[in-house]
Amino acid sequence: MKRRTLPAAALAATATLLLTACGGGDDSAKANDKIAGADTGAGTASASPGASKAANFKRPAMTFPADFKMVFDRTEPSDDKKAAALGDAENFVRAINYGIVRQDAEDAAYKFYSTPGGTAQAYAKKQIKQYVDGGWTVTGVQRYSRAEVDMADDGNRASVSFCDDDSKFYGKEIKSQKVLKTQPSAKDYYFFEIVMTASKEADGLWTAEDIQVQKEATQCKA
């Protein structure tokens, strides 16, 4: 499955937010295309390395099947706020895959890591619903790299970007367990830009407010 492209108005709004924050798929739904992406392997993913040690809330646990992995190749930012914003941007894409695995377009995890009413939450729901409607889940390996975080002057909003390599990531039919493999192409690469906002209710939590996903991002090819 492919990630869907956001409407032009939403993209314009996101670009404005990214610029003020410090910096900024496609509508076909074929079963063998790709989507957005969670932690490595079948373990439970909760707080990321960048999460605040003083967190006063409980993060949702996310457990994945053994045939699916998300790998984040990056260096932990030395700045605590940047580390937290990056960690929860990763948790947001992790939660999208978790919703797919659970086959629940209303799953609580992606809502926990996204801002109500923002394009990011709408994007996550749309991605999950595509898989649920198609009877597909996820398998293989998604690899994220080249993460960057630009913090706004007020320290409460950040622009997080990273590359996504889906060349070893596939959809899988739930009923037949058939893996929908694809030929390697430029469609395997995506570039994410996510506006992250510090939560006013939960110290240490950052939520995805807005998102842009560039498809066929060949600059992300290793």
N, C-alpha and C positions, 0 to 999 in steps of 0.2 A: 504494500500500500504506500502511496505517496502522502507526504504531509500536504495539507491543503493550504492554499494561499489565502491570506487575510484580505478582506475587502479593501479597496483603495483608500477609503476614508479612515479605516482603522490603521492602515500602514502610515498614513500621513500623521495621524495623532501620535503613533508610536515614535516616529522619527523626531517629532517635536519634543517629546518627553526625553528621548535619548540625548538630544542636544542640550536640553536644560539640565539633564542629570549629570552630564559631563561628556557626553559624546553625542546614538540613535535609539508552503508548498503549492499547490496546484489542485484543481477541483476534480480531477479524475480519481476514481476509487478502484483501481485494478488491484486484485488480491496479491500480486507478486511484487508490488512496489513497497516503498519504505515509509517509516514514521519517526517520531521523536522519542527520544529516549530515556538510569537506574543503577545499582552497585554491582560488584563482580560476583556473579554466581548465585547459588541457591540459598545463601544465608539471609539473615535479617538485616535490613538497612534501616537505621534510625537516624541519630544525630551524626552529622558529617564532621570531619576534622575541624572545619571552620566554625562549628557551632559554639555559642557562648558557654563557658563552664558554669556560669551563674544562671543558666536557663531556668525559668520558673514555670515551665509547662512541659507537658508530655508529648513527644513527637510520635506520629503513627509509625508502627513497625511495618516494614515491607519485605516480604519473603518471596523469592522467585524460584521457579523450577530449575533443576540442575542443567537443563539444556540451554539456558539463557544467561548471558553475562553482559554487564555494562562495565567498561573499563575507563577510568578517568586518569589520563596521563598529564599530570601537572604538578607544579611546585606550590606548596602552601604559601600564600601571601604573608608577609611579616606583620602587616597591619591587621589588627583583630577584626575591624569592621569589614575590610575587604575579604578576609578569610571567611567570615560569616555569610556575607552576601554571595560569594562564590559557592560555598557549601550548600546554601539553600537553593541556588539556581540549579545545581546538580540534583538536589532532592526533588525539585519541581519536574525535571525531565524524567527522573527515576519514577516519580508518582504517575506519570502518564503511562508508562509501561506497566506499572502495577495495576492501574485501572483496566488495562487491556487483559492482563493475566486473570484478573478477577471477573472480567466481562461485565463491568459495571461503570456506565457513563456518569453515574452520580457518586462515584467512590469518594470517600472522605479525604484520602491522602492528597490528591491534587488540589482539592479545595483548601486544605490546610496550608499548602505551600503557594497559594495564589490569592490575589486580591479580588474580592467579589466585584463584579462589574467591569473588570479589566479585560483586555483582549487576550491576555495569557490564559485566564481561566476558561474563556470561550474556546480558545484554540485547543486546550487540553481535552475538553469535553467532546469537541468535534472529532479529534483524532481517535479517542477511545470508542466513540459511537460508530465510526467507520468499521473498526474491527469487530465490534459486537454485531453490527448489522450484517457483516460479511461472514460471520462464523469463523473468524480467524483469531489466532493468538500470535505470540512472538517466539522466535528461537534464534540461536546463534550468538554473535558477539557484536556489540556496538562499542566503538572506541571514540572517546572524546579527548581532544588535545588543544593546545595553543590557547589556553584560557587567559583572558585579560579582564581586569576590573578597573573601571574609572569611577572614582567616588565624587559625588557632588560636594560643593563647598560646605553645605550644612551637615554633611555626614550621615544623612538619613535616606539617601537615594543613591543607587549605583547602576552603572551600565556594565553588564557582564556579557562577554562574548566568548565563544569557543567553536571549534570545528567538530564535526561528527562524521566519522567514517563508518558507513553501513555496508561495506563491501562483503562482510561476513555475517550480515544480519538479514533474516528472512521472516516472512509471514508463514504461518502453519495452519492448515485446516484443522479445526478442533475435532470434527467427527471422524475424518479419515486419517488424521495425523500426518497428512502429506505435507512435506516442506516445499514451499513455493520458491524454489531457487531461481535466481536471475543471473544473467550474464553481466560480468563487471562492466561498468560504464560510469560516465560522469554523474549519473543519477544517484550514485552511491554516496555522494558527498554533500553535506549541508553546513551552512554557517549560521549560527544562532547569535542573536543580540537580544538580551532580556533586560528590561528595566526592573530592578529589585528595590523594594521599599522596606525600611525598617518598621517592624510592627510597633504600634503604640500600646498594645495590650500585653504582649509577651516579650520580655527582655531577651534579646539574642536571636529572635526569629526575624527572618527576612522573607517577604513574599513577592512572587512574580506578578508584576502589574501589567506590563505590556511586552510584546514579543514580535520579532521579525525573524523569519527563517528564509535564508537564501538557498534555493535549490541549485543543483549542478554547480556547487561551489568548488571548482577544480583547484582553487588556491589551497584547499584543505587536503589535497591528495599528497601523500607522503612522497 
